[in-house]
Amino acid sequence: MSTVTPFAVLALIGAASGAVTAWLILRRSPPVRVLTPSAPPEPMEPEVTARLLADDHAARLAALARLAEAADADPARRQDCVEEIAAQFRYRWLDRPAWQAELWRLLLPHLRRDSPRCWPGMSLRFGHTVLHDVDLRGCEVLDVVFRSVRFVGDAHFDGVVFAGLASFEEACFARHACFRGARFGVGADFENATFTGSAEFTRASAGRAMWFDEARFSARTDFSEVVFADDVSFAGAGFAGRTTFRGARFASDAFFGGARFGGHADFTGATAEEFRFPRARARTDIHAVRHWPAGWTPGPPQPLKPGQWAEVVSGKLG
């Protein structure tokens, strides 16, 4: 009859325990990833690169189409392709609107969510240029920069998903600007923007802060049923035409410090954590129907060129 010494038993128990412990560590610890740098995309053929600088429209468009085909097959090329197409918008051809229309036909299939050639996560940058007949309806983009852009013709951003930050600082909308149902995931900047035609933001939403400081709204302005999840500032903004915030929901502060209301203003059903109108004014020497948020009302009229203006104050005056 064989016997097992106590030391052998302890050794067996220790070995089993160590095996179990090692197994638990492997179960709870993520596997180690060996990161290998991805190879940069192959450089484009010199012929294609040369055609991007050609004086012939057809040659440039053919080169851009070739870039897009390569980007379809290689995601690493896609943002570069978008930026190359965007750069082409700045060229001042004799028939600039027609040239830009061709560029939009190349670009939009890669930005629209329902397109089989959609490239997710693309950013757009158009700084200090003139854009004709912009129509991004149904697109989804990451960061967009339209700083100091002049939009000629109607600008359509209805239903656009701005997944990153959207900058329209100092942009000028020469006609109507349509942002109905647009979603600003990381907020937006419209500081010093000029809206010559109507500005439509009906049912738009924003997940972070938005700025419309010193913006100029010359015609009908519609923010009805917007949903803002963070602070919104209209400091120093000018509303010359009919303005409505009916049913707007501001989850945080709605700041209108120094804003000027020259026409109708309607805040019926609008809610906010706090409405603030320090030094905001409304013109009183014209016929205008206004419905202010609860607790706010115009004070005594005062001369302020042009016309008579009343400061919007908290509490009813007797």
C-alpha positions as CSV (number, residue, x, y, z in Angstrom):
1,M,0.0,0.0,0.0
2,S,1.5,3.3,-1.1
3,T,1.5,6.3,1.0
4,V,1.5,10.0,0.1
5,T,3.5,12.3,2.4
6,P,1.9,15.5,3.6
7,F,4.5,17.5,1.7
8,A,3.4,15.9,-1.5
9,V,-0.3,16.6,-0.8
10,L,0.6,20.3,-0.2
11,A,2.6,20.4,-3.4
12,L,-0.4,19.0,-5.3
13,I,-2.8,21.5,-3.8
14,G,-0.4,24.4,-4.4
15,A,0.0,23.4,-8.1
16,A,-3.8,23.2,-8.6
17,S,-4.4,26.5,-6.8
18,G,-1.8,28.2,-9.0
19,A,-3.4,26.8,-12.1
20,V,-6.8,28.1,-11.1
21,T,-5.4,31.5,-10.2
22,A,-3.7,31.8,-13.5
23,W,-6.9,30.8,-15.3
24,L,-8.9,33.5,-13.4
25,I,-6.3,36.1,-14.3
26,L,-6.5,35.2,-17.9
27,R,-10.3,35.3,-17.8
28,R,-10.5,38.7,-16.1
29,S,-7.7,40.4,-18.0
30,P,-8.2,41.5,-21.6
31,P,-5.9,39.9,-24.1
32,V,-2.8,41.8,-24.9
33,R,-3.1,43.5,-28.3
34,V,-0.1,43.7,-30.5
35,L,-0.6,47.0,-32.4
36,T,1.1,47.1,-35.7
37,P,1.1,50.5,-37.5
38,S,-1.1,50.5,-40.6
39,A,0.6,51.1,-43.8
40,P,0.0,54.6,-45.3
41,P,-2.1,54.6,-48.5
42,E,-0.3,54.2,-51.7
43,P,0.4,57.6,-53.3
44,M,-1.9,58.6,-56.1
45,E,-0.6,58.3,-59.6
46,P,1.2,61.4,-60.8
47,E,-1.2,61.7,-63.7
48,V,-4.2,62.0,-61.4
49,T,-2.3,64.6,-59.2
50,A,-1.5,66.7,-62.3
51,R,-5.1,66.6,-63.5
52,L,-6.3,68.1,-60.2
53,L,-4.5,71.3,-61.3
54,A,-5.6,71.2,-64.9
55,D,-7.3,74.2,-66.5
56,D,-9.9,71.9,-67.9
57,H,-13.1,71.2,-65.9
58,A,-13.5,67.7,-67.3
59,A,-9.9,66.7,-66.5
60,R,-10.3,67.9,-62.9
61,L,-13.6,66.1,-62.4
62,A,-12.2,62.9,-63.9
63,A,-9.2,63.1,-61.4
64,L,-11.6,63.7,-58.5
65,A,-13.8,60.8,-59.6
66,R,-10.6,58.6,-59.6
67,L,-9.8,59.7,-56.1
68,A,-13.3,58.8,-54.9
69,E,-13.1,55.4,-56.5
70,A,-9.8,54.7,-54.7
71,A,-11.3,56.0,-51.4
72,D,-14.3,53.7,-51.8
73,A,-11.9,50.8,-51.7
74,D,-9.6,52.3,-49.0
75,P,-11.2,54.0,-46.0
76,A,-7.8,55.6,-45.2
77,R,-8.1,57.8,-48.3
78,R,-11.6,59.1,-47.6
79,Q,-11.0,62.2,-45.5
80,D,-8.2,63.3,-47.9
81,C,-10.6,62.9,-50.8
82,V,-13.3,65.0,-49.1
83,E,-10.7,67.7,-48.4
84,E,-9.5,67.7,-51.9
85,I,-13.0,68.1,-53.3
86,A,-13.7,70.8,-50.7
87,A,-10.5,72.7,-51.8
88,Q,-11.8,72.7,-55.4
89,F,-14.8,74.8,-54.3
90,R,-12.4,77.8,-53.9
91,Y,-11.4,78.0,-57.6
92,R,-13.0,80.9,-59.3
93,W,-14.0,79.5,-62.7
94,L,-16.0,81.7,-65.1
95,D,-19.1,79.7,-64.3
96,R,-18.5,79.0,-60.6
97,P,-22.1,77.9,-59.7
98,A,-22.0,75.2,-62.4
99,W,-18.6,74.0,-61.3
100,Q,-19.7,73.8,-57.7
101,A,-22.8,71.8,-58.8
102,E,-20.5,69.2,-60.3
103,L,-18.5,69.0,-57.1
104,W,-21.6,68.5,-55.0
105,R,-22.6,65.7,-57.3
106,L,-19.3,64.0,-56.6
107,L,-19.3,64.7,-52.8
108,L,-22.9,64.2,-51.6
109,P,-23.2,60.5,-52.2
110,H,-20.4,60.0,-49.7
111,L,-22.2,62.1,-47.0
112,R,-25.8,61.1,-47.3
113,R,-26.9,58.4,-44.8
114,D,-29.1,56.5,-47.3
115,S,-26.4,56.3,-50.0
116,P,-24.7,52.9,-50.6
117,R,-21.4,54.9,-51.0
118,C,-21.7,56.7,-47.7
119,W,-18.4,57.4,-45.8
120,P,-19.2,57.8,-42.1
121,G,-17.3,60.2,-39.9
122,M,-16.3,62.7,-42.6
123,S,-15.4,66.3,-41.6
124,L,-16.1,69.4,-43.9
125,R,-14.0,72.6,-43.9
126,F,-15.1,75.5,-46.1
127,G,-13.4,78.7,-44.7
128,H,-13.6,82.2,-46.3
129,T,-15.2,81.2,-49.6
130,V,-18.5,81.6,-51.5
131,L,-20.8,78.5,-51.8
132,H,-23.7,78.3,-54.2
133,D,-26.9,76.4,-53.7
134,V,-25.8,74.3,-50.7
135,D,-28.0,71.3,-50.1
136,L,-26.9,68.9,-47.4
137,R,-30.3,67.5,-46.6
138,G,-30.1,64.0,-45.1
139,C,-26.3,64.1,-44.6
140,E,-24.3,63.0,-41.6
141,V,-21.0,64.7,-40.9
142,L,-18.5,65.0,-38.1
143,D,-16.9,68.4,-37.5
144,V,-17.9,71.1,-40.0
145,V,-16.4,74.6,-40.5
146,F,-18.2,77.2,-42.6
147,R,-16.5,80.1,-40.9
148,S,-16.9,83.4,-43.0
149,V,-18.6,81.5,-45.8
150,R,-21.1,83.4,-48.0
151,F,-24.0,81.2,-48.9
152,V,-25.5,82.3,-52.3
153,G,-28.9,80.9,-53.0
154,D,-30.9,78.9,-50.4
155,A,-28.8,76.8,-48.0
156,H,-30.5,73.5,-47.0
157,F,-29.3,71.7,-43.8
158,D,-32.7,70.1,-43.0
159,G,-32.3,66.9,-41.1
160,V,-28.5,67.0,-41.1
161,V,-26.7,65.2,-38.3
162,F,-23.8,67.2,-37.1
163,A,-22.0,64.6,-34.9
164,G,-19.2,67.0,-34.0
165,L,-18.8,70.7,-33.6
166,A,-20.5,72.9,-36.3
167,S,-19.0,76.3,-36.8
168,F,-20.9,79.0,-38.9
169,E,-19.1,81.9,-37.3
170,E,-19.4,85.1,-39.4
171,A,-21.2,83.2,-42.1
172,C,-23.6,85.1,-44.4
173,F,-26.8,83.5,-45.7
174,A,-27.7,85.6,-48.7
175,R,-31.2,83.9,-49.0
176,H,-33.0,81.4,-46.9
177,A,-31.2,79.2,-44.3
178,C,-33.1,75.9,-43.5
179,F,-32.0,73.9,-40.5
180,R,-35.4,72.2,-39.9
181,G,-34.9,69.0,-37.8
182,A,-31.1,69.4,-37.8
183,R,-29.3,67.7,-34.9
184,F,-26.2,69.4,-33.4
185,G,-24.6,66.7,-31.3
186,V,-21.7,68.8,-29.9
187,G,-23.3,72.2,-30.2
188,A,-22.8,74.9,-32.8
189,D,-21.4,78.4,-33.2
190,F,-23.3,81.0,-35.2
191,E,-21.6,84.0,-33.7
192,N,-21.8,87.1,-35.9
193,A,-23.7,85.2,-38.6
194,T,-26.0,87.1,-40.9
195,F,-29.3,85.7,-42.0
196,T,-30.6,87.9,-44.9
197,G,-33.6,85.6,-45.7
198,S,-35.7,83.5,-43.4
199,A,-33.9,81.4,-40.7
200,E,-35.6,78.0,-40.1
201,F,-34.6,76.0,-37.1
202,T,-37.9,74.3,-36.4
203,R,-37.6,71.1,-34.4
204,A,-33.8,71.3,-34.4
205,S,-31.9,69.9,-31.4
206,A,-28.6,70.4,-29.7
207,G,-26.8,68.2,-27.2
208,R,-24.4,70.9,-26.1
209,A,-24.2,74.7,-25.9
210,M,-25.0,76.9,-28.9
211,W,-24.0,80.5,-29.6
212,F,-25.8,83.1,-31.7
213,D,-24.1,86.1,-30.2
214,E,-24.3,89.2,-32.4
215,A,-26.1,87.3,-35.1
216,R,-28.4,89.3,-37.4
217,F,-31.8,87.9,-38.3
218,S,-33.3,90.2,-41.0
219,A,-36.5,88.3,-41.9
220,R,-38.7,85.6,-40.4
221,T,-36.9,83.6,-37.7
222,D,-38.3,80.3,-36.5
223,F,-37.0,78.4,-33.5
224,S,-40.3,76.7,-32.7
225,E,-40.1,73.3,-31.0
226,V,-36.4,73.3,-30.8
227,V,-34.8,71.2,-28.0
228,F,-31.6,72.6,-26.5
229,A,-29.9,70.3,-23.9
230,D,-27.4,73.0,-22.7
231,D,-27.0,76.8,-22.6
232,V,-28.0,78.9,-25.6
233,S,-26.8,82.5,-26.0
234,F,-28.3,85.2,-28.2
235,A,-26.2,88.0,-26.7
236,G,-26.5,91.1,-28.8
237,A,-28.5,89.3,-31.5
238,G,-30.8,91.4,-33.7
239,F,-34.2,90.1,-34.7
240,A,-35.7,92.4,-37.3
241,G,-38.6,90.3,-38.6
242,R,-41.2,88.0,-37.2
243,T,-39.5,85.8,-34.6
244,T,-40.9,82.7,-32.9
245,F,-39.7,80.4,-30.1
246,R,-43.1,78.7,-29.7
247,G,-42.8,75.5,-27.8
248,A,-39.0,75.7,-27.6
249,R,-37.4,73.8,-24.8
250,F,-34.2,75.1,-23.2
251,A,-33.0,72.5,-20.6
252,S,-30.6,75.2,-19.3
253,D,-30.3,79.0,-19.6
254,A,-31.7,80.9,-22.5
255,F,-29.6,84.2,-22.6
256,F,-30.8,87.2,-24.7
257,G,-28.6,89.9,-23.1
258,G,-28.6,93.0,-25.2
259,A,-30.8,91.4,-28.0
260,R,-33.0,93.7,-30.0
261,F,-36.5,92.7,-31.2
262,G,-37.7,94.9,-34.1
263,G,-40.8,92.8,-35.1
264,H,-43.2,90.3,-33.8
265,A,-41.8,88.0,-31.0
266,D,-43.6,84.9,-29.7
267,F,-42.3,82.8,-26.8
268,T,-45.7,81.0,-26.2
269,G,-45.1,77.6,-24.6
270,A,-41.3,78.1,-24.4
271,T,-39.6,76.7,-21.3
272,A,-36.2,77.2,-19.9
273,E,-34.3,76.7,-16.6
274,E,-34.0,80.5,-16.7
275,F,-34.8,83.2,-19.3
276,R,-32.5,86.1,-19.1
277,F,-33.0,89.4,-21.0
278,P,-30.5,91.9,-19.4
279,R,-30.5,95.1,-21.5
280,A,-32.6,93.5,-24.2
281,R,-34.9,95.9,-26.1
282,A,-38.1,95.7,-28.2
283,R,-39.1,98.4,-30.7
284,T,-42.4,100.1,-29.7
285,D,-43.2,102.6,-32.4
286,I,-44.3,99.9,-34.9
287,H,-47.2,97.5,-34.8
288,A,-45.8,94.2,-33.3
289,V,-47.5,91.4,-31.4
290,R,-45.3,89.9,-28.7
291,H,-45.7,87.1,-26.2
292,W,-42.8,87.1,-23.7
293,P,-41.9,84.3,-21.3
294,A,-43.7,84.4,-18.0
295,G,-42.5,87.2,-15.8
296,W,-41.0,89.4,-18.6
297,T,-42.6,92.5,-20.1
298,P,-41.4,95.7,-21.9
299,G,-40.7,98.7,-19.8
300,P,-41.3,102.4,-20.6
301,P,-40.4,103.4,-24.3
302,Q,-37.3,105.5,-24.8
303,P,-35.9,107.1,-27.9
304,L,-33.2,105.1,-29.5
305,K,-32.3,105.6,-33.1
306,P,-34.1,104.5,-35.1
307,G,-37.5,104.8,-33.3
308,Q,-38.7,104.1,-29.8
309,W,-37.5,101.1,-27.8
310,A,-38.4,99.6,-24.5
311,E,-36.2,97.5,-22.3
312,V,-37.5,94.0,-21.6
313,V,-37.6,93.8,-17.8
314,S,-38.6,91.2,-15.2
315,G,-41.9,91.6,-13.5
316,K,-45.0,93.6,-14.6
317,L,-44.9,97.3,-14.2
318,G,-47.9,99.0,-12.7
